[in-house]
Amino acid sequence: MLPQEIIHGFGFDKDNPLWKATLILIDASIESEIAYALAKENKGEDRAYHCGRAEALTSFKAVLLNARETVLKDIGRTE
């Protein structure tokens, strides 16, 4: 069972503008980190650093999406 704060926080309607904006910013950040990682001027540890940041952002986005899906399932809603 998830904490009440998570259930309350992620039980919003699908058209929530903050949720949409958050996902847009995370996606833009992931794309930016990938672009930095692929830049030809980056070498070694700089490339690894940006790859790590892209992976961390991708993992964080997955945590948010999974939490939302779990909450919706727990409260009997689907989207």
KOLSENU-933721 format. One line per field, with one value per atom (N, C-alpha, C, O): x, y, z; atom name. Coordinates in steps of 0.05 Angstrom, whole numbers, plus 5000, padded with zeros to 4 digits. Atoms other than C-alpha are relative to their C-alpha. Example, Ala and Ser with C-alpha at 12.3 -4.5 7.8 and 13.67 -1.06 7.14 Angstrom:
REM residues 2
x	(5018_5246_5018_5039_4984_5273_4985_4995);
y	(4976_4910_5024_5024_4976_4979_5022_5044);
z	(5000_5156_5000_5013_4999_5143_5014_5018);
atom	(N_CA_C_O_N_CA_C_O);
This chain:
REM residues 79
x	(5017_5000_5018_5037_4984_5027_4992_4969_5007_5030_4978_4975_5022_4970_5009_4995_4989_5013_5003_4997_4996_5029_4973_4968_5027_4957_4986_4975_5013_4931_5014_5001_4984_4987_4998_4999_5000_4981_4972_4969_5027_4905_4986_4961_5012_4894_4989_4993_5011_4856_5022_5043_4980_4892_5009_5030_4993_4891_5014_5014_4987_4929_5024_5042_4978_4974_5027_5047_4974_5028_5013_5037_4990_5035_5011_5033_4991_5039_5026_5044_4976_5090_5024_5047_4978_5132_5011_5036_4991_5135_5015_5034_4987_5153_5028_5047_4974_5210_5019_5043_4983_5236_5010_5033_4993_5234_5021_5040_4981_5270_5027_5048_4975_5323_5014_5039_4988_5334_5012_5035_4990_5341_5026_5044_4977_5390_5025_5046_4977_5434_5010_5034_4992_5434_5016_5036_4986_5455_5028_5047_4973_5512_5018_5041_4985_5533_5011_5032_4993_5535_5018_5028_4984_5571_5029_5041_4973_5637_5022_5043_4979_5675_5001_5021_4999_5658_5016_5013_4984_5706_4998_4990_4997_5712_4980_4956_5016_5686_4977_4956_5021_5645_4976_4953_5020_5608_4985_4961_5012_5597_4982_4961_5016_5572_4973_4952_5025_5519_4982_4958_5015_5499_4987_4964_5011_5490_4977_4957_5022_5447_4975_4953_5022_5404_4986_4962_5011_5395_4985_4964_5013_5378_4973_4953_5025_5325_4980_4956_5018_5296_4989_4965_5009_5293_4980_4960_5018_5261_4973_4952_5025_5208_4985_4960_5013_5193_4988_4966_5010_5185_4974_4954_5024_5135_4977_4954_5021_5096_4989_4965_5009_5094_4984_4964_5015_5071_4972_4953_5027_5015_4983_4959_5015_4994_4990_4968_5008_4994_4978_4959_5021_4953_4974_4953_5025_4902_4987_4963_5010_4896_4989_4967_5009_4890_4974_4958_5025_4834_4978_4957_5020_4798_4995_4973_5003_4810_5019_5041_4983_4838_5001_4982_4998_4863_5013_5017);
y	(4976_5000_5025_5027_4975_5068_5019_5018_4979_5126_5018_5022_4982_5172_5024_5033_4977_5230_4993_5009_5009_5190_4996_5005_5005_5168_5026_5030_4974_5238_5016_5029_4984_5270_4990_5006_5011_5223_4992_4979_5007_5215_5021_5022_4978_5276_4991_4969_5005_5280_4999_5011_5004_5261_5025_5026_4975_5332_5020_5044_4982_5361_5014_5001_4985_5417_4997_4998_5003_5408_4973_4972_5026_5334_5001_4991_4998_5349_5016_5009_4983_5405_4985_4987_5015_5360_4979_4977_5021_5304_5014_5003_4985_5355_5008_5005_4991_5383_4976_4978_5023_5314_4989_4983_5009_5292_5018_5009_4981_5355_4998_5000_5004_5344_4975_4975_5025_5272_5005_4997_4995_5295_5017_5012_4983_5349_4984_4988_5015_5301_4980_4976_5018_5252_5015_5005_4984_5307_5007_5006_4994_5327_4975_4977_5025_5254_4993_4982_5007_5247_5021_5016_4978_5313_4991_4979_5009_5300_5012_5000_4988_5347_4988_4993_5014_5305_4975_4959_5024_5251_4987_5000_5015_5198_5006_5000_4996_5219_5020_5017_4981_5277_4985_4990_5016_5229_4982_4979_5018_5180_5015_5006_4983_5236_5006_5003_4994_5257_4976_4977_5025_5185_4993_4984_5006_5175_5018_5010_4982_5237_4993_4994_5008_5215_4975_4973_5025_5146_5006_4995_4993_5177_5014_5008_4986_5223_4980_4982_5021_5164_4983_4976_5016_5123_5015_5004_4983_5180_5003_5001_4998_5189_4974_4974_5026_5114_4997_4986_5001_5119_5017_5007_4983_5176_4987_4987_5013_5140_4975_4971_5024_5075_5007_4994_4992_5111_5009_5002_4991_5145_4976_4975_5024_5079_4984_4974_5015_5044_5014_5001_4985_5099_4997_4992_5001_5099_4972_4970_5028_5023_4996_4985_5003_5026_5015_5005_4985_5078_4993_5005_5010_5042_5017_5017_4983_5091_4990_4979_5006_5079_5024_5040_4978_5128_4990_5005);
z	(5000_5000_5000_5015_5002_4981_5022_5032_4981_5030_4990_4966_5007_5031_4983_4966_5015_5005_4971_4953_5027_4943_4986_4964_5011_4932_4995_4973_5003_4942_4977_4961_5019_4900_4971_4953_5027_4840_4991_4970_5008_4838_4984_4983_5015_4794_4973_4964_5026_4728_4979_4982_5021_4664_4986_4975_5013_4638_5018_5012_4981_4696_4987_4977_5014_4668_5013_4999_4987_4720_4993_4988_5008_4703_4972_4966_5028_4629_4998_4983_5000_4641_5011_5001_4988_4686_4980_4978_5019_4634_4976_4966_5022_4579_5009_4993_4991_4621_5004_4997_4997_4639_4973_4969_5027_4566_4987_4975_5012_4544_5013_5000_4985_4598_4991_4988_5010_4575_4973_4968_5027_4503_5001_4985_4997_4524_5009_4998_4990_4563_4979_4977_5021_4505_4979_4969_5019_4458_5010_4994_4988_4505_4999_4993_5000_4510_4972_4970_5028_4434_4987_4965_5012_4422_4995_5013_5007_4387_5017_5020_4983_4433_5027_5042_4974_4494_4998_4979_4999_4513_5028_5047_4976_4566_5022_5020_4976_4634_4995_5008_5005_4606_4986_4992_5014_4559_5020_5020_4979_4617_5019_5027_4982_4661_4988_5002_5013_4611_4995_4997_5003_4597_5027_5028_4974_4672_5007_5019_4994_4678_4983_4994_5017_4619_5012_5012_4988_4652_5026_5030_4975_4719_4995_5008_5007_4688_4989_4995_5011_4649_5022_5022_4977_4713_5017_5026_4984_4751_4987_5000_5015_4697_5003_5007_4997_4701_5028_5031_4972_4777_5001_5013_4999_4768_4985_4995_5016_4713_5014_5014_4986_4753_5025_5031_4976_4816_4992_5005_5009_4778_4992_4999_5009_4746_5024_5024_4976_4814_5015_5024_4986_4846_4986_4999_5015_4791_5002_5005_4997_4796_5028_5031_4972_4872_5006_5022_4995_4869_4980_4980_5019_4813_4976_4965_5024_4757_4978_4984_5022_4688_4981_4981_5020_4635_4975_4957);
atom	(N_CA_C_O_N_CA_C_O_N_CA_C_O_N_CA_C_O_N_CA_C_O_N_CA_C_O_N_CA_C_O_N_CA_C_O_N_CA_C_O_N_CA_C_O_N_CA_C_O_N_CA_C_O_N_CA_C_O_N_CA_C_O_N_CA_C_O_N_CA_C_O_N_CA_C_O_N_CA_C_O_N_CA_C_O_N_CA_C_O_N_CA_C_O_N_CA_C_O_N_CA_C_O_N_CA_C_O_N_CA_C_O_N_CA_C_O_N_CA_C_O_N_CA_C_O_N_CA_C_O_N_CA_C_O_N_CA_C_O_N_CA_C_O_N_CA_C_O_N_CA_C_O_N_CA_C_O_N_CA_C_O_N_CA_C_O_N_CA_C_O_N_CA_C_O_N_CA_C_O_N_CA_C_O_N_CA_C_O_N_CA_C_O_N_CA_C_O_N_CA_C_O_N_CA_C_O_N_CA_C_O_N_CA_C_O_N_CA_C_O_N_CA_C_O_N_CA_C_O_N_CA_C_O_N_CA_C_O_N_CA_C_O_N_CA_C_O_N_CA_C_O_N_CA_C_O_N_CA_C_O_N_CA_C_O_N_CA_C_O_N_CA_C_O_N_CA_C_O_N_CA_C_O_N_CA_C_O_N_CA_C_O_N_CA_C_O_N_CA_C_O_N_CA_C_O_N_CA_C_O_N_CA_C_O_N_CA_C_O_N_CA_C_O_N_CA_C_O_N_CA_C_O_N_CA_C_O_N_CA_C_O_N_CA_C_O_N_CA_C_O_N_CA_C_O);
